[in-house]
Structures are given as structure tokens and as C-alpha cells.
Amino acid sequence: MKINFKVLDVAQIENFQGGKDRLDVCAYVDKDTRLMHCELHPGASSGKHPHCGTFEAIYVLRGKLTAYCDNVEETICEGELHYCPDGHTHWYENKSDEEVVFLAIVPTLKKQN
């Protein structure tokens, strides 16, 4: 299945998860996952939030993203991936003067009996 983010509507989200400033998101969403192409503006951040019953993988396409998982700070550069496992907490920010562009994947995990 091909997903073309260029033809999807852009949602401008202010203060995402209690963060600062704006995050622009083009998203494909179904019952199993959210696939998002995102642009985080200079000085913007998400708020700190947990992932319960899911995880998040953020692949940086352009720029440098400062990400925190369980309060550990890392710089994620182009071609690198930030991973927040199920049951952990994270947030991210753009400390640079340029936009950070990334692909975020958030699946719904199926619990096995």
C-alpha cells in the first residue's frame, strides 16, 4: 500500500501533548497504526508523554532532533531513529534554527493471551 504524504492534509498542532509551539503533521491512520510525516519548527517541542500499549519510532529525514526517553537526552540526526518502547515515556524538541522533518510510526500492539 502506497501512502503519499504530499496529498494528505496538514494538521497544525499547537502545544502537542503539552509541548511548546507548533508541530505540522500529515497522517495516515487506521485501526492498527498511525503513520505521520512531521515538521517540528525551531524552538518547538512535544510534551512529555507515555506510550502504553504501543511504541513510537521516529526516523529523522532532515535536521537534528533532541529526544528524551526516560529522561535520557539524545541527539537524533538525519538517517537515525529515536525509539520509545511500550511502557516508557518520551518527548522531543527542536533546539536548532532549522525545521526538523521526521517520520513517526505508532502501532497498536496486540496483546497475546
PyMOL commands that set and color helices and strands:
alter all, ss='L'
color gray80, all
select helices_A, chain A and resi 5-7+16-18
alter helices_A, ss='H'
color red, helices_A
select strands_A, chain A and resi 11-14+22-29+33-40+49-51+56-62+64-69+72-77+81-84+88-93+100-107
alter strands_A, ss='S'
color yellow, strands_A
deselect
rebuild
show_as cartoon
